[in-house]
Amino acid sequence: MTWVDTAIIVVKTVILLLGGGITYIAYKAYRRTGAPSLRVLGVGFGIITLGALLAGIANQVLSVSLEMGVLINSLLVAVGFAVVMYSLYLERG
């Protein structure tokens, strides 16, 4: 394992913890207020966090190339941000 592999694992772990925390807080806020935009916001951040997790697992456990891991992560981050944007649109509507 190189220092780059170790750095990827550390950064992906931090992203998982922070993304999981944001997702949990958004879910708690949704449960408290019942606002659909908060539910969708939580889903968006959950997708972004899932992208980081799946990319890390694909690269480290399944021996998928780093490029493919970046592609997986980028696709899910793009989808997650689209969902977050939609949640902000719901707040306006």
C-alpha positions in Angstrom: 0.0 0.0 0.0 1.4 3.4 -1.0 1.0 6.7 0.7 -1.6 7.6 -1.9 -3.7 4.6 -1.0 -3.5 5.6 2.7 -4.4 9.2 1.9 -7.4 8.0 -0.2 -8.6 5.9 2.6 -8.3 8.7 5.2 -10.0 11.3 3.0 -12.8 8.9 2.0 -13.3 8.1 5.7 -13.6 11.8 6.5 -16.0 12.3 3.6 -18.1 9.4 4.9 -18.3 10.8 8.4 -19.1 14.4 7.4 -21.5 13.3 4.7 -23.2 10.9 7.0 -23.5 13.6 9.6 -25.0 16.1 7.2 -27.4 13.4 6.0 -28.4 12.6 9.5 -28.9 16.2 10.5 -31.1 16.9 7.4 -33.2 13.8 8.2 -33.6 14.9 11.8 -34.7 18.4 10.6 -37.1 16.7 8.2 -38.6 14.6 11.0 -39.0 17.7 13.2 -40.5 20.0 10.6 -42.0 17.7 8.0 -40.5 19.9 5.2 -40.2 17.9 2.0 -37.2 20.0 0.9 -35.2 18.8 3.9 -36.0 15.2 3.1 -34.8 15.7 -0.5 -31.7 17.5 0.8 -30.8 14.6 3.0 -31.2 12.2 0.0 -29.0 14.4 -2.1 -26.2 14.4 0.5 -26.7 10.7 1.0 -26.1 10.1 -2.7 -23.0 12.3 -2.6 -21.7 10.3 0.4 -22.6 7.0 -1.2 -20.5 8.0 -4.2 -17.4 8.6 -2.1 -18.0 5.3 -0.3 -18.6 3.2 -3.4 -15.6 4.7 -5.2 -13.3 4.0 -2.3 -14.6 0.4 -2.0 -14.3 -0.2 -5.7 -10.7 1.0 -5.7 -9.4 -0.5 -2.5 -11.5 -3.7 -2.2 -12.5 -4.6 -5.7 -9.2 -3.5 -7.4 -11.1 -1.2 -9.8 -8.7 1.3 -11.4 -8.4 4.7 -9.8 -9.8 6.3 -13.0 -13.0 4.2 -12.7 -13.3 5.0 -9.0 -13.1 8.7 -9.9 -15.7 8.2 -12.6 -18.1 6.4 -10.1 -17.6 9.1 -7.5 -18.1 11.9 -10.0 -21.3 10.5 -11.4 -22.8 10.1 -8.0 -21.6 13.5 -6.9 -23.3 15.0 -10.0 -26.5 13.2 -9.3 -26.4 14.2 -5.6 -25.8 17.8 -6.4 -28.7 17.7 -8.8 -30.9 16.4 -6.0 -29.6 19.1 -3.6 -30.4 21.7 -6.2 -33.9 20.3 -6.6 -34.3 20.4 -2.8 -33.5 24.1 -2.8 -36.0 24.6 -5.6 -38.7 23.0 -3.5 -37.9 25.5 -0.7 -38.7 28.3 -3.1 -41.8 26.7 -4.5 
